[in-house]
């Protein structure tokens, strides 16, 4: 059954992107490339259910890595019952963003059986036997091929909207990734919601780009730093 174990590929692009480094609190500075968590969020914007989890497997960088600096006004206060006088709380901050980005992202849909999600007995799962990975894979492919999404995908921050298209590796002509090797150091992998849903700890991994390609390890890999 081709839909039971299928790897999907999306080509995503946008004029600007910001995959913020968590260690820099005041000024926004982007990582050099998209993070696995940001890539996962794009797949989830197209299709997500409690029964699935998206595992990003590979990221291909298609456009050269370019930067741009943006200065903007922000309000340095949290909204409350008291009025905020913008002129008193306004702050100018710089952001170092990526520009003209394009990626090819590969991911697999991991199916979570009903019994594991709700701790129901096996008999309950048998009554819901129509839930299977093939069903959800087909639903994602149908939505992505039509350009449908539940919410607008974005590249790191919501102001950096993303365009996307579903790629068929067997029939589509694929542009080659950039011919560049880089050791990108330690990068945010994702948040560990399984450990703590309200205050999930961050997970990191060491990123190496070879000929424009980044292999993303699975969540349970020894390469993941917690």
N, C-alpha and C positions, 0 to 999 in steps of 0.2 A: 504494500500500500504506500504510494508515493507521498501521501500527506501525513503519514505517521511520524516520519523522521525527515523533516525538510528544513533546509537552511535558506533563509530569505536574504535578499540583497536590496538595499535602498541606496539610491544616489541622492544626496542632499546638498543644498548649496544656499548661499545667502551673501548679501553685500557686506555684512559685519557679523562678528561673533565674539562672545566673551565667556570663556570657561574659567571662571574666577579661581585663583589660587586661595585656598582657605587660610594660609599662613599670613596673608596680607590683609589686615583688617580695615584700614582706612581707605587706601586707594585701590581701585579695581585694576588688577593685572591678570591678563588671561594666560592660561597655559598655551604652549605652542600649537597644540592640536586638540581636537575634541576628546573629552573624557568618556570612558565607558558609561558612566551614569547619564551624561547628556545624550549619548547615542541611544541608550535604553529608553530615555524619555521620549525620543522621537517615535520609536516603535509603539510605545504606549499611547501616544497622542493619536495614532491611527487606529489601534485596536488594543483593548485591555479588558480582562475579566478577572475576577478573584481566582479563577481556576488556572491561571497561566502566569508565567514569569518569563521575561525576555532575557536571554543570555547572549550578549554580544561576543562574537568570536574573532572578528577581524575588522580592522579599519584601514582603508586605503586613502592616502592623501593625494588628491588629484591636482590641486592648484598649489603653486609655490607659497610658502609661508610668508605672509606680509603683515605689517603692523600699521596701526594708525592711532593717534592720540586724540582724545576728546575731552574737553573741559565742559562741565555742566554744573548747574546749580542744584543743590539738594537741600532739603529741610532737615536740620539736625535736631529733631525733636519727634517724640512719639505722640500720635493723636490721642487726645483725651477729651474730657468734658470741657476743659478750659480752652478758650480760643487760642490759636497759634498765630502770632504775627510773623509772617514770612520774612519780612525785612530784618527782624531781630534774630531769626534762627537760620537764615540762609547761609549756606557754605558752598564754596567752590571747590570741586574735587576733580582730579584728573583720572581718566580711565585709559589704560593701554589695551586696545582691542585688536583682534585679527580682522583683516578685510579681504573680501573676495575669496571666500572659502568654498571648497567643494570636496566632499568626501564620498566614498563608497563604503557602506557599512553592512557587515554580514552578521546575522543573528539567528538563533534558534529559539523556538517557542518551547518552554519547559512546562509540561502539564502537571498540575497538582490535583490528584484525585480528591473527590468529595470527602472521603473518610478522613484523609489527612488534614483537610482544611477545617472540618468541624468536629473531628474526633467521634464521628458516628460509627456504628457497627458495620460490618461487612454487608449485612442485609440491606442497609440503607443505600450503600453504594451500588448494589445490584439493581435497585429500583431506578437508579439514575445512570444506567449503562450507556445512555446515548451521549454522555459527556466523554469525549476522548480527544486526543491531540489532533487527529485528522479533521475533526469538525472545526476546531478553532483555527487550524492552519488554513483551511479553505476559506473561512470567514475573513481572515486577515488578507489573504491574497486577493479576494474579491474587492475588498475595500481599498487596498493600496493601489490596485490596478486602475481604479476609477478616480484616484486622487481624493478619496474621502478620508476624513479624520474627525475625531470627537472634539478636539480643540486644536488650535493653530500650533504646529510644531515650532520650536524655537531653538536657537543655537546658544545655549548656555543661559542667557537672560531673555525675558519675555519681549524686550524691545528689539531683539535680534531675531526676527522671524525667519523661518526656513521654508524653502520649497523642496519638494521631494518627488521622486518617481520610482516605481518598482522596476527593478532590473531583472531581466531574464538572461542569465549567463550563457545559455545555450543558443540563443538567437540574436541577442543584442551585441552590437559592436562596442567593446569596452575600451575606453581610453586608458593608456598606461599610467600608473601612479608616477609621482615625481621621482626622478633618479637621484635620491639623496638618502644618506645614512646619518642618523643622529642618535646619540644617547640623551634622552629627554629627562633622565633622572626620575625621582620619585613623583608620582602623580596620583591624584585622588582616583580611586577605583569606583567606589559606591558607598552608600550608607548601609550599615548592617541592621535592617529593620527586623530581621529574625531574632536578634538578640534583645533589642529594645525598640518597641514601636514608637514610643513618644520621644525618646532621646537617643536615637540610634548612633552608635559610635562610627567613626569614619574608617574606611578601609583604603589602603594605598597599594601601589605596585610599581616596580621599576620598569620604565618604558624605553624600549629600543625600537627605533624605526629603521628598517632595512629596505632600501630601494622603494621608499614611500609606503611600506606596509608595516603595520603594527599588529602583532598577534596578541589577542586579549585572553588571558588565562581564565579558567572557570572560577567561580566563587570559592570553591573548596580546595583550590590549588595551594600548594606550599609557597607559591610566589606572592600570595596576597599577604600584606603586612597589616596586622590589626593592632 
